[in-house]
Every structure is written in C-alpha cells, then in structure tokens.
Amino acid sequence: MAVQPGGYLDRPEDDNTHNAHPAWKRGKIAGILETLAIFKDVITGDDDGSGTINSPEIEKIRRSIVIMRESLDTPTKAPSDSKKALEKAVGVADTLRYQKR
C-alpha cells in the first residue's frame, strides 16, 4: 500500500470491488461506454471500417463486425458468401486473448 502525496492511500487491491475509489469506478464506466460507442458506430455504419483501433482486442471485435456488415451491405452476394463472411468474422473473434468460457 503506497502513500501518495497528500496522504492518499492507493489500494489497488480494492479495484473492481465495492471498496474501489470512485474515480476508478468512473474510469471503468467511461472505458466501457467508449468501447460500446466504437461498436455502435460500426453497426450503424458511422464507422466504415477504415483504419484501426489502438487496442488489438477491441480491433478484433470491430473487424469481425465490419466483415459481417460488409457482407450484408452487398446485395449481389449469395447466401453462401454471407455464411463465409460470418465464418471469417467468427474466426477473427476467436483469436481474442480474453475468452469467457
């Protein structure tokens, strides 16, 4: 437990618990909302898929959504092409380091 200037105690063991500092909780909420905004922009078409996100894990999910969206945005594609695009998107998503099982 490190004492910060001004006497504030940094207690990292309290992070992500009900004892966490309010600033930590605000930061977590802000990060979640920003991540959701990234996905919303891809789903709604505000993000055309160009460029990359600095977080490799968020970029993998973003790329998966872009692949699925592009397969749906092309009306001339056969259903089998959409299925292939979905399989490709799932393949990208399956490369995530953090898998909840």
LUMTI-673995 format. One record per residue (C-alpha): residue number from 0; residue in one letter; x, y, z. Coordinates in steps of 0.1 Angstrom, whole numbers, plus 5000, padded with zeros to 4 digits. Example, Ala and Ser with C-alpha at 12.3 -4.5 7.8 and 13.67 -1.06 7.14 Angstrom:
LUMTI-673995
+-----+------+------+------+------+
! pos ! code !   xx !   yy !   zz !
+-----+------+------+------+------+
!   0 !    A ! 5123 ! 4955 ! 5078 !
!   1 !    S ! 5137 ! 4989 ! 5071 !
+-----+------+------+------+------+
//
This chain:
LUMTI-673995
+-----+------+------+------+------+
! pos ! code !   xx !   yy !   zz !
+-----+------+------+------+------+
!   0 !    M ! 5000 ! 5000 ! 5000 !
!   1 !    A ! 5017 ! 5032 ! 4988 !
!   2 !    V ! 5010 ! 5066 ! 5004 !
!   3 !    Q ! 5006 ! 5092 ! 4977 !
!   4 !    P ! 5015 ! 5129 ! 4980 !
!   5 !    G ! 4989 ! 5145 ! 5003 !
!   6 !    G ! 4983 ! 5113 ! 5023 !
!   7 !    Y ! 4961 ! 5095 ! 4998 !
!   8 !    L ! 4964 ! 5057 ! 5001 !
!   9 !    D ! 4965 ! 5039 ! 4968 !
!  10 !    R ! 4948 ! 5005 ! 4973 !
!  11 !    P ! 4949 ! 4986 ! 4940 !
!  12 !    E ! 4936 ! 4955 ! 4957 !
!  13 !    D ! 4903 ! 4974 ! 4961 !
!  14 !    D ! 4900 ! 4980 ! 4923 !
!  15 !    N ! 4869 ! 4963 ! 4908 !
!  16 !    T ! 4854 ! 4958 ! 4943 !
!  17 !    H ! 4827 ! 4976 ! 4962 !
!  18 !    N ! 4855 ! 4994 ! 4981 !
!  19 !    A ! 4871 ! 5008 ! 4949 !
!  20 !    H ! 4878 ! 5045 ! 4948 !
!  21 !    P ! 4850 ! 5064 ! 4930 !
!  22 !    A ! 4875 ! 5077 ! 4904 !
!  23 !    W ! 4884 ! 5041 ! 4895 !
!  24 !    K ! 4847 ! 5033 ! 4890 !
!  25 !    R ! 4842 ! 5064 ! 4868 !
!  26 !    G ! 4872 ! 5054 ! 4847 !
!  27 !    K ! 4859 ! 5019 ! 4843 !
!  28 !    I ! 4824 ! 5032 ! 4833 !
!  29 !    A ! 4839 ! 5057 ! 4808 !
!  30 !    G ! 4860 ! 5029 ! 4792 !
!  31 !    I ! 4830 ! 5006 ! 4788 !
!  32 !    L ! 4809 ! 5034 ! 4773 !
!  33 !    E ! 4837 ! 5043 ! 4749 !
!  34 !    T ! 4841 ! 5007 ! 4738 !
!  35 !    L ! 4803 ! 5004 ! 4732 !
!  36 !    A ! 4804 ! 5036 ! 4712 !
!  37 !    I ! 4831 ! 5020 ! 4689 !
!  38 !    F ! 4809 ! 4990 ! 4683 !
!  39 !    K ! 4777 ! 5011 ! 4678 !
!  40 !    D ! 4795 ! 5032 ! 4651 !
!  41 !    V ! 4804 ! 5001 ! 4631 !
!  42 !    I ! 4769 ! 4986 ! 4635 !
!  43 !    T ! 4752 ! 5018 ! 4624 !
!  44 !    G ! 4776 ! 5025 ! 4595 !
!  45 !    D ! 4792 ! 5056 ! 4610 !
!  46 !    D ! 4825 ! 5037 ! 4610 !
!  47 !    D ! 4833 ! 5025 ! 4575 !
!  48 !    G ! 4859 ! 5001 ! 4588 !
!  49 !    S ! 4889 ! 5020 ! 4576 !
!  50 !    G ! 4918 ! 5025 ! 4600 !
!  51 !    T ! 4924 ! 5006 ! 4632 !
!  52 !    I ! 4917 ! 5009 ! 4669 !
!  53 !    N ! 4948 ! 5010 ! 4691 !
!  54 !    S ! 4936 ! 4981 ! 4713 !
!  55 !    P ! 4943 ! 4949 ! 4694 !
!  56 !    E ! 4915 ! 4931 ! 4713 !
!  57 !    I ! 4889 ! 4958 ! 4705 !
!  58 !    E ! 4901 ! 4959 ! 4669 !
!  59 !    K ! 4895 ! 4922 ! 4665 !
!  60 !    I ! 4858 ! 4925 ! 4675 !
!  61 !    R ! 4855 ! 4957 ! 4655 !
!  62 !    R ! 4869 ! 4939 ! 4624 !
!  63 !    S ! 4845 ! 4910 ! 4629 !
!  64 !    I ! 4816 ! 4934 ! 4629 !
!  65 !    V ! 4829 ! 4952 ! 4598 !
!  66 !    I ! 4832 ! 4918 ! 4580 !
!  67 !    M ! 4796 ! 4909 ! 4588 !
!  68 !    R ! 4783 ! 4943 ! 4579 !
!  69 !    E ! 4801 ! 4944 ! 4546 !
!  70 !    S ! 4786 ! 4910 ! 4537 !
!  71 !    L ! 4751 ! 4923 ! 4544 !
!  72 !    D ! 4757 ! 4957 ! 4526 !
!  73 !    T ! 4764 ! 4939 ! 4493 !
!  74 !    P ! 4730 ! 4928 ! 4479 !
!  75 !    T ! 4745 ! 4908 ! 4450 !
!  76 !    K ! 4762 ! 4883 ! 4473 !
!  77 !    A ! 4748 ! 4848 ! 4475 !
!  78 !    P ! 4738 ! 4835 ! 4509 !
!  79 !    S ! 4768 ! 4812 ! 4509 !
!  80 !    D ! 4790 ! 4843 ! 4507 !
!  81 !    S ! 4773 ! 4857 ! 4538 !
!  82 !    K ! 4779 ! 4824 ! 4555 !
!  83 !    K ! 4816 ! 4826 ! 4546 !
!  84 !    A ! 4818 ! 4862 ! 4558 !
!  85 !    L ! 4802 ! 4851 ! 4591 !
!  86 !    E ! 4826 ! 4822 ! 4595 !
!  87 !    K ! 4855 ! 4846 ! 4588 !
!  88 !    A ! 4842 ! 4871 ! 4614 !
!  89 !    V ! 4839 ! 4843 ! 4640 !
!  90 !    G ! 4874 ! 4832 ! 4632 !
!  91 !    V ! 4887 ! 4867 ! 4639 !
!  92 !    A ! 4867 ! 4869 ! 4671 !
!  93 !    D ! 4880 ! 4835 ! 4682 !
!  94 !    T ! 4916 ! 4850 ! 4682 !
!  95 !    L ! 4908 ! 4871 ! 4712 !
!  96 !    R ! 4931 ! 4867 ! 4742 !
!  97 !    Y ! 4902 ! 4870 ! 4766 !
!  98 !    Q ! 4877 ! 4842 ! 4761 !
!  99 !    K ! 4849 ! 4837 ! 4785 !
! 100 !    R ! 4842 ! 4800 ! 4788 !
+-----+------+------+------+------+
//
